[in-house]
Amino acid sequence: MNDDTSQEFLDELLAQEKRLVFALFDNDTAIALGTLLLEIARERSLPVAMDITRAGQQLFHAALAGSSADNDEWIKRKVATVMRFGHSSFYMGRSTAAKGVDFCTRYLLDPMRYAPQGGSFPIVVVGTGVVGTVTISGLPQAEDHALVVEALTRFLA
């Protein structure tokens, strides 16, 4: 995973969103997914904060050694991006970069409230649509995104 802006790369990001969907998503699902994400991050000693939110309610949050309150602020901004546009924060950033435009300028958004950097992924429920987000902050953006995708892929297998 990298910071590519090719159409093939953008198509792969969209394909991930179509592939990684839930039949249902409740509090227990969030805790189980969060626990898996936490295990992966701990195994690798990653300095990350993680968050799972559904319908505006934080259902899971953890912050590992090396993360800071700043990561929580990045999480809020990435989540806002996903909830506004219905796509991963990485896709939103890469798609605007591909067009040679600044994300916040293009959509007239406050950069203190929105972050088009990788790490937040929409939680999509079949027949319902986007209900929340799973988010990582603390690594380079492509790695944040890849970690979320890895956890979702393992969880939904």
Disulfide bonds with the S-S distance in Angstrom:
none
